């Protein structure tokens, strides 16, 4: 069975649970319908309206929301009894959440409405069994039983919702379940006195008296909503500050990429995350870091600029959010990462108006990512992109210090420094080390006849030939004007002579095109070897140069 099949099997119990609760809620509503006092229809509609307003002003979190609706439900329960309260609770949730949907699936809206029915009727049943008064009087004798009813309602509601959100709760690491539980408890404590006072006002001022307390309760809920939004924003800002602080002093690209994926997972627990970085050599975006269940498969992927959905995103430099790759026209026909995931968010890593790379996050659940996630992820991406740009700039500056500007080979100063270290290593381990010198024949003639641009073309071409022919452990440098040097660790005179001949033949076979001219050049070579022909670095260079001069005057 594939991974998709296993995921479906794991979710099957939760799907069954969802529809069992919905069926139970609908069944209890049908069962209690004959017990409704329809003469109270006007008051029932007013209470439903109160409940809907509370739902519209709800403080929404992932898979959970905090509302003042419990004040309406408690007042309805104390005034009219459990049956009417169950109907008001269910209809207010269904209509309120249905209108102010906030992107939740229809199944979730129906579940939220249906679960209130067994929760309220179950809490009332246990209240009666514990000895609570059927009249639900708010007095000292019945007070402890009403407290029991409130506690049981809260406990059953938390239990029903907790089980329903188990499959998706891990998707929101910034919002921990204990935090949500704490805020929910606080909201219930605020609602209880409002609900009791609304019931008192009803007895003295009729149904419209409840409005006097419902309006301040909504105002308090609005204040709570603003406060909790500030709490969430503060957590996001704290995380962004910590990331910026860690990125600021980091000069290791791999650590930057890994940190970006780890911190992005703190925003939302995606299934797979990949960071692509532009490669100047291969002219495409290559994978630099992977996190998720398909790491090995995604590690070999690449993005061609302008090709496919991800290539077009890289070209545009704008973020994209895809709710369902199977239905979205932008991802139609694409393979690779997109084929593995239903929902995607793609964040360009931009610094100084240049797209350095892409951060691509995906999950098998459709509609998994939201705009609020994109906002935080975009800020993270910008911070990481600046850090990447700084590291790349530092690398280019470091390379400029040690490299010849024209050919890209090492310059003489750095080459000499490295040669000293390599020779000392060879001395310590008793190994050979050889130096090959190359000089372009008649290079002055090339400059005089074809111009300095042609001379530069030849120099760059010869440097490219040398770079292609030497080993990774060898060191190649532009020694001076038209002279090149190659240091060959662990190489004796015989092998060094073979390398010199190989380089001469490779240059001779190379064609250098300048405008309409095709130029052919040759090089003269010489070798020197430690310890056979030289005792130190200076002697090594001196021997090679003297031999090169001798070879250069030979016909």
Secondary structure, DSSP 8 states (H G I E B T S, - for coil): --HHHHHHHHHHHHHHHHHHHHHHHHHHHHHHGGG--GGGHHHHHHHHHHHHHHHHT-EEETTEEE-SHHHHHHHHHHHH-HHHHHHHHHHHHHHHHHHS-TT--HHHHHHHHHHHHHHHHHHHHHHHHTT--TT---SHHHHHHHHHHHHHHHHHHHHHHHHHHTTTGGG-TTS-HHHHHHHHHHHHHHHHHHHHHHHHHHHHH-GGGGHHHHHHHHHHHHHHHHHHHHHHHHHHHHHHHHHHHHHHT---HHHHHHHHHHHHHHH---SEEEEEEEETTTTEEEEEEEEETTHHHHTT-EE-TTSHHHHHHHHHT--EEES-TTT-GGGTT--THHHH-SEEEEEEEEETTEEEEEEEEEESSTT---HHHHHHHHHHHHHHHHHHHHHHHHHHHHHHHHB-TTT-SB-HHHHHHHHHHHHHHHHHHT--EEEEEEEETTHHHHHHHH-HHHHHHHHHHHHHHHHHHS-TT-EEEEEETTEEEEEEET--HHHHHHHHHHHHHHHHT--EEETTEEE---EEEEEEEETTTBSSHHHHHHHHHHHHHHHHH--
